[in-house]
Amino acid sequence: MRLRSTAGANPLFAEATVHPGSDAEAPAHGGLALLDRDDDRVDPLVTAAFDADDPYVAKVRKVRAKLLATAREASGADGRLRLAILSLQGGDEASILAANLATVMAQMDGPTIVVDADIDRPSLDRLLRLPNRIGLAEQLAGLALRLPVLQTAIDRLWLMPAGQAAGGAATLVEKGSLAEAAEGWNLPDANLLAFLAERPRGGTAFGNMLEKFDAVVVVARRGVTPVAEIRRVIDDLDRHRIPIAGSVVS
């Protein structure tokens, strides 16, 4: 499925709040808490924050539904979800998808924390227009005095920025399961969506990083991402028994 970010208007579509185990997308009686189109607290590319009826947002909801179905089939996933967007040279489209998916999850599945695990090239702080002075890198290094999770302008959505990659901090994210690390962070009761990207040197240990996640979607760029790299990553995820919901070609 090809995804494109679009700028729309007129937030006319309303959806019900959905339990993580449901794929229902029926209109709600009240509607979603959408931002005004001129609200500059969120980048316009995060279309789901402004317009639930945009065709791009409909495609993002399909990605969400596939992730939930895969998580339910693999492990039941009757509680809070641990999902991931994995970018293999997916470019800006991958981070835009992650920001929109996090927004849709907050709208449909309740409180959601999105973690920017691309410490080398952080992007979600710019899309959600929050500072990146401290984040995942400092949390993993034990340098954060308090949990670096920031409330976004989007209702029920929080961001843990990537933080600073100085001093080799970017390598910390590959040393173990993010899900296991998060269990010690004293997070609020919320879904967890991690955004990860291939490091410039290649060979990123995604399987090790994503152990105990409920489902993952792989994002690749047509004509750019080598097929051999996609196969390597899928084999790595399979070895670690991480459920793959599918792939998105940008």
C-alpha positions as a Markdown table, in Angstrom:
| # | Residue | x | y | z |
|---|---|---|---|---|
| 1 | Met | 0.0 | 0.0 | 0.0 |
| 2 | Arg | 1.4 | 3.4 | -1.0 |
| 3 | Leu | 0.9 | 6.2 | 1.5 |
| 4 | Arg | 1.1 | 9.9 | 0.8 |
| 5 | Ser | 0.6 | 12.7 | 3.3 |
| 6 | Thr | -2.1 | 15.1 | 2.2 |
| 7 | Ala | -3.4 | 18.4 | 3.5 |
| 8 | Gly | -7.1 | 18.3 | 3.9 |
| 9 | Ala | -9.8 | 20.3 | 5.6 |
| 10 | Asn | -13.3 | 20.0 | 7.1 |
| 11 | Pro | -13.0 | 17.5 | 10.0 |
| 12 | Leu | -16.4 | 15.8 | 9.2 |
| 13 | Phe | -15.6 | 12.2 | 10.0 |
| 14 | Ala | -16.2 | 10.9 | 13.6 |
| 15 | Glu | -15.1 | 7.6 | 15.0 |
| 16 | Ala | -15.8 | 5.8 | 18.2 |
| 17 | Thr | -13.1 | 5.1 | 20.9 |
| 18 | Val | -12.2 | 1.5 | 20.3 |
| 19 | His | -10.8 | -1.1 | 22.6 |
| 20 | Pro | -7.4 | -2.4 | 21.4 |
| 21 | Gly | -9.0 | -5.7 | 20.5 |
| 22 | Ser | -11.4 | -4.2 | 18.1 |
| 23 | Asp | -11.1 | -3.0 | 14.5 |
| 24 | Ala | -14.3 | -1.1 | 14.5 |
| 25 | Glu | -14.3 | 2.3 | 12.9 |
| 26 | Ala | -17.9 | 3.3 | 13.4 |
| 27 | Pro | -18.8 | 7.0 | 13.8 |
| 28 | Ala | -19.0 | 8.2 | 17.3 |
| 29 | His | -21.9 | 10.4 | 18.6 |
| 30 | Gly | -19.6 | 13.2 | 19.7 |
| 31 | Gly | -16.7 | 13.0 | 17.3 |
| 32 | Leu | -12.9 | 13.3 | 17.7 |
| 33 | Ala | -10.9 | 16.0 | 19.4 |
| 34 | Leu | -9.4 | 17.5 | 16.3 |
| 35 | Leu | -7.2 | 20.6 | 16.1 |
| 36 | Asp | -8.0 | 23.6 | 14.1 |
| 37 | Arg | -6.2 | 23.7 | 10.7 |
| 38 | Asp | -4.4 | 26.8 | 11.7 |
| 39 | Asp | -3.1 | 25.4 | 15.0 |
| 40 | Asp | 0.7 | 25.6 | 14.7 |
| 41 | Arg | 1.5 | 23.4 | 17.7 |
| 42 | Val | 1.6 | 20.3 | 15.3 |
| 43 | Asp | 3.1 | 20.1 | 11.8 |
| 44 | Pro | 0.4 | 20.1 | 9.1 |
| 45 | Leu | 1.9 | 16.8 | 7.8 |
| 46 | Val | 0.3 | 15.1 | 10.9 |
| 47 | Thr | -2.9 | 15.1 | 9.0 |
| 48 | Ala | -4.8 | 12.9 | 11.5 |
| 49 | Ala | -4.6 | 15.6 | 14.1 |
| 50 | Phe | -6.7 | 18.0 | 11.9 |
| 51 | Asp | -8.9 | 16.0 | 9.5 |
| 52 | Ala | -10.2 | 12.5 | 10.2 |
| 53 | Asp | -11.9 | 12.4 | 6.8 |
| 54 | Asp | -8.7 | 12.8 | 4.8 |
| 55 | Pro | -7.9 | 9.8 | 2.4 |
| 56 | Tyr | -4.4 | 9.5 | 3.8 |
| 57 | Val | -5.8 | 9.2 | 7.3 |
| 58 | Ala | -8.1 | 6.4 | 6.1 |
| 59 | Lys | -5.0 | 4.5 | 4.9 |
| 60 | Val | -3.3 | 5.1 | 8.3 |
| 61 | Arg | -6.4 | 3.6 | 10.0 |
| 62 | Lys | -6.0 | 0.5 | 7.8 |
| 63 | Val | -2.3 | 0.2 | 9.0 |
| 64 | Arg | -3.5 | 0.5 | 12.6 |
| 65 | Ala | -6.2 | -2.2 | 12.0 |
| 66 | Lys | -3.6 | -4.6 | 10.5 |
| 67 | Leu | -1.3 | -4.0 | 13.4 |
| 68 | Leu | -4.1 | -4.7 | 15.9 |
| 69 | Ala | -5.2 | -7.8 | 14.1 |
| 70 | Thr | -1.7 | -9.2 | 14.0 |
| 71 | Ala | -1.1 | -8.5 | 17.7 |
| 72 | Arg | -4.4 | -10.1 | 18.6 |
| 73 | Glu | -3.7 | -13.2 | 16.5 |
| 74 | Ala | -0.1 | -13.6 | 17.9 |
| 75 | Ser | -0.6 | -13.0 | 21.6 |
| 76 | Gly | -4.2 | -12.0 | 22.3 |
| 77 | Ala | -3.2 | -8.4 | 23.0 |
| 78 | Asp | -6.1 | -7.7 | 25.3 |
| 79 | Gly | -4.3 | -4.9 | 27.2 |
| 80 | Arg | -2.1 | -2.0 | 26.2 |
| 81 | Leu | -0.3 | -2.5 | 22.9 |
| 82 | Arg | 3.4 | -2.4 | 22.1 |
| 83 | Leu | 3.7 | -1.7 | 18.4 |
| 84 | Ala | 6.5 | -0.5 | 16.1 |
| 85 | Ile | 7.1 | 1.3 | 12.8 |
| 86 | Leu | 10.4 | 0.1 | 11.3 |
| 87 | Ser | 11.9 | 2.3 | 8.5 |
| 88 | Leu | 14.3 | 0.8 | 6.0 |
| 89 | Gln | 15.4 | 3.9 | 4.2 |
| 90 | Gly | 11.8 | 4.9 | 4.2 |
| 91 | Gly | 12.6 | 8.6 | 4.3 |
| 92 | Asp | 10.3 | 11.3 | 5.6 |
| 93 | Glu | 7.2 | 9.2 | 4.7 |
| 94 | Ala | 8.1 | 6.7 | 7.4 |
| 95 | Ser | 8.3 | 9.3 | 10.2 |
| 96 | Ile | 5.1 | 11.0 | 8.9 |
| 97 | Leu | 3.4 | 7.7 | 9.0 |
| 98 | Ala | 4.6 | 7.1 | 12.6 |
| 99 | Ala | 3.3 | 10.5 | 13.8 |
| 100 | Asn | -0.1 | 10.0 | 12.1 |
| 101 | Leu | -0.4 | 6.4 | 13.4 |
| 102 | Ala | 0.4 | 7.6 | 16.9 |
| 103 | Thr | -2.3 | 10.2 | 16.5 |
| 104 | Val | -4.9 | 7.7 | 15.3 |
| 105 | Met | -4.1 | 5.3 | 18.1 |
| 106 | Ala | -4.5 | 8.1 | 20.7 |
| 107 | Gln | -7.9 | 8.9 | 19.1 |
| 108 | Met | -9.2 | 5.3 | 18.8 |
| 109 | Asp | -7.3 | 3.3 | 21.4 |
| 110 | Gly | -6.7 | 5.7 | 24.3 |
| 111 | Pro | -3.6 | 7.1 | 25.9 |
| 112 | Thr | -0.5 | 6.5 | 23.6 |
| 113 | Ile | 3.2 | 7.2 | 24.0 |
| 114 | Val | 5.2 | 7.4 | 20.8 |
| 115 | Val | 9.0 | 6.9 | 21.2 |
| 116 | Asp | 11.4 | 8.2 | 18.6 |
| 117 | Ala | 14.1 | 5.5 | 18.7 |
| 118 | Asp | 15.9 | 7.0 | 15.6 |
| 119 | Ile | 18.5 | 8.7 | 17.8 |
| 120 | Asp | 20.8 | 9.3 | 14.8 |
| 121 | Arg | 18.2 | 11.3 | 12.9 |
| 122 | Pro | 15.4 | 12.4 | 15.2 |
| 123 | Ser | 12.2 | 13.6 | 13.5 |
| 124 | Leu | 9.1 | 13.1 | 15.6 |
| 125 | Asp | 9.9 | 16.2 | 17.8 |
| 126 | Arg | 9.8 | 18.4 | 14.7 |
| 127 | Leu | 6.5 | 16.8 | 13.5 |
| 128 | Leu | 4.9 | 17.1 | 16.9 |
| 129 | Arg | 6.7 | 20.4 | 17.6 |
| 130 | Leu | 8.2 | 19.6 | 20.9 |
| 131 | Pro | 11.8 | 20.2 | 22.2 |
| 132 | Asn | 14.4 | 17.4 | 21.8 |
| 133 | Arg | 16.7 | 18.5 | 24.6 |
| 134 | Ile | 16.4 | 15.2 | 26.5 |
| 135 | Gly | 14.8 | 11.9 | 25.5 |
| 136 | Leu | 15.3 | 8.2 | 24.9 |
| 137 | Ala | 19.1 | 8.5 | 24.7 |
| 138 | Glu | 19.4 | 10.0 | 28.1 |
| 139 | Gln | 16.8 | 7.6 | 29.5 |
| 140 | Leu | 18.8 | 4.6 | 28.3 |
| 141 | Ala | 22.0 | 6.1 | 29.5 |
| 142 | Gly | 20.6 | 6.7 | 33.0 |
| 143 | Leu | 21.1 | 10.5 | 32.7 |
| 144 | Ala | 17.5 | 11.6 | 32.8 |
| 145 | Leu | 16.5 | 13.0 | 36.2 |
| 146 | Arg | 12.9 | 12.5 | 35.4 |
| 147 | Leu | 11.0 | 10.5 | 32.7 |
| 148 | Pro | 11.4 | 12.5 | 29.4 |
| 149 | Val | 7.8 | 12.1 | 28.1 |
| 150 | Leu | 6.1 | 15.2 | 26.8 |
| 151 | Gln | 2.4 | 15.9 | 26.3 |
| 152 | Thr | 1.7 | 16.8 | 22.7 |
| 153 | Ala | -1.0 | 19.2 | 21.5 |
| 154 | Ile | -3.0 | 16.1 | 20.5 |
| 155 | Asp | -5.3 | 14.7 | 23.1 |
| 156 | Arg | -4.1 | 11.6 | 24.9 |
| 157 | Leu | -0.8 | 11.5 | 22.9 |
| 158 | Trp | 2.7 | 11.8 | 24.5 |
| 159 | Leu | 6.1 | 11.9 | 22.9 |
| 160 | Met | 9.5 | 10.5 | 24.2 |
| 161 | Pro | 11.9 | 12.4 | 21.9 |
| 162 | Ala | 15.0 | 10.7 | 20.6 |
| 163 | Gly | 17.4 | 12.8 | 22.8 |
| 164 | Gln | 21.0 | 13.6 | 21.9 |
| 165 | Ala | 23.3 | 11.1 | 20.1 |
| 166 | Ala | 26.5 | 12.6 | 21.6 |
| 167 | Gly | 29.1 | 10.2 | 23.0 |
| 168 | Gly | 27.8 | 7.1 | 21.2 |
| 169 | Ala | 24.4 | 7.3 | 22.9 |
| 170 | Ala | 22.8 | 6.1 | 19.7 |
| 171 | Thr | 24.2 | 2.7 | 20.1 |
| 172 | Leu | 22.4 | 2.2 | 23.4 |
| 173 | Val | 19.1 | 1.6 | 21.7 |
| 174 | Glu | 20.4 | -1.6 | 20.1 |
| 175 | Lys | 21.6 | -3.2 | 23.3 |
| 176 | Gly | 18.3 | -4.9 | 24.3 |
| 177 | Ser | 14.6 | -5.0 | 24.0 |
| 178 | Leu | 12.9 | -1.6 | 24.1 |
| 179 | Ala | 9.8 | -3.3 | 25.6 |
| 180 | Glu | 11.8 | -4.7 | 28.5 |
| 181 | Ala | 13.5 | -1.3 | 29.0 |
| 182 | Ala | 10.2 | 0.4 | 29.1 |
| 183 | Glu | 8.9 | -1.9 | 31.8 |
| 184 | Gly | 11.4 | -0.1 | 34.2 |
| 185 | Trp | 10.4 | 3.4 | 33.2 |
| 186 | Asn | 7.3 | 3.7 | 35.4 |
| 187 | Leu | 5.3 | 4.8 | 32.3 |
| 188 | Pro | 1.6 | 5.7 | 32.7 |
| 189 | Asp | -0.9 | 3.1 | 31.5 |
| 190 | Ala | -0.7 | 3.7 | 27.8 |
| 191 | Asn | -0.1 | 2.1 | 24.4 |
| 192 | Leu | 3.5 | 2.2 | 23.2 |
| 193 | Leu | 4.4 | 3.0 | 19.6 |
| 194 | Ala | 8.1 | 2.9 | 18.8 |
| 195 | Phe | 9.6 | 4.5 | 15.6 |
| 196 | Leu | 12.9 | 2.9 | 14.5 |
| 197 | Ala | 15.0 | 3.4 | 11.5 |
| 198 | Glu | 18.0 | 1.7 | 9.9 |
| 199 | Arg | 21.3 | 3.3 | 11.1 |
| 200 | Pro | 23.6 | 4.7 | 8.4 |
| 201 | Arg | 26.0 | 1.8 | 8.8 |
| 202 | Gly | 23.3 | -0.7 | 8.2 |
| 203 | Gly | 22.8 | -4.1 | 9.9 |
| 204 | Thr | 20.7 | -2.6 | 12.7 |
| 205 | Ala | 19.7 | -5.2 | 15.3 |
| 206 | Phe | 16.0 | -4.8 | 15.0 |
| 207 | Gly | 15.2 | -8.3 | 16.2 |
| 208 | Asn | 17.0 | -7.7 | 19.5 |
| 209 | Met | 15.4 | -4.2 | 19.9 |
| 210 | Leu | 11.8 | -5.4 | 19.2 |
| 211 | Glu | 11.6 | -8.5 | 21.3 |
| 212 | Lys | 8.3 | -8.7 | 23.3 |
| 213 | Phe | 6.6 | -6.2 | 20.9 |
| 214 | Asp | 3.1 | -7.2 | 19.8 |
| 215 | Ala | 3.4 | -6.3 | 16.1 |
| 216 | Val | 5.6 | -4.3 | 13.7 |
| 217 | Val | 5.1 | -2.8 | 10.3 |
| 218 | Val | 8.1 | -2.4 | 7.9 |
| 219 | Val | 8.3 | 0.7 | 5.8 |
| 220 | Ala | 10.5 | 0.7 | 2.7 |
| 221 | Arg | 11.1 | 3.1 | -0.2 |
| 222 | Arg | 10.5 | 1.9 | -3.7 |
| 223 | Gly | 13.6 | 1.8 | -5.8 |
| 224 | Val | 15.8 | 2.8 | -2.8 |
| 225 | Thr | 15.6 | 0.1 | -0.2 |
| 226 | Pro | 17.6 | -3.0 | -1.3 |
| 227 | Val | 15.4 | -6.2 | -1.4 |
| 228 | Ala | 18.3 | -8.0 | 0.3 |
| 229 | Glu | 18.1 | -5.7 | 3.2 |
| 230 | Ile | 14.3 | -6.1 | 3.5 |
| 231 | Arg | 14.8 | -9.9 | 3.6 |
| 232 | Arg | 17.6 | -9.7 | 6.2 |
| 233 | Val | 15.4 | -7.6 | 8.5 |
| 234 | Ile | 12.4 | -9.9 | 8.1 |
| 235 | Asp | 14.5 | -13.0 | 8.8 |
| 236 | Asp | 15.9 | -11.2 | 11.9 |
| 237 | Leu | 12.4 | -10.4 | 13.1 |
| 238 | Asp | 11.3 | -14.0 | 12.5 |
| 239 | Arg | 14.2 | -15.4 | 14.4 |
| 240 | His | 13.1 | -13.3 | 17.4 |
| 241 | Arg | 9.4 | -14.3 | 16.9 |
| 242 | Ile | 8.2 | -10.8 | 16.4 |
| 243 | Pro | 4.9 | -10.6 | 14.6 |
| 244 | Ile | 5.1 | -8.7 | 11.3 |
| 245 | Ala | 1.8 | -7.1 | 10.3 |
| 246 | Gly | 3.0 | -6.3 | 6.8 |
| 247 | Ser | 4.9 | -3.7 | 4.9 |
| 248 | Val | 4.3 | -0.2 | 3.5 |
| 249 | Val | 6.0 | 1.0 | 0.3 |
| 250 | Ser | 6.6 | 4.8 | 0.3 |
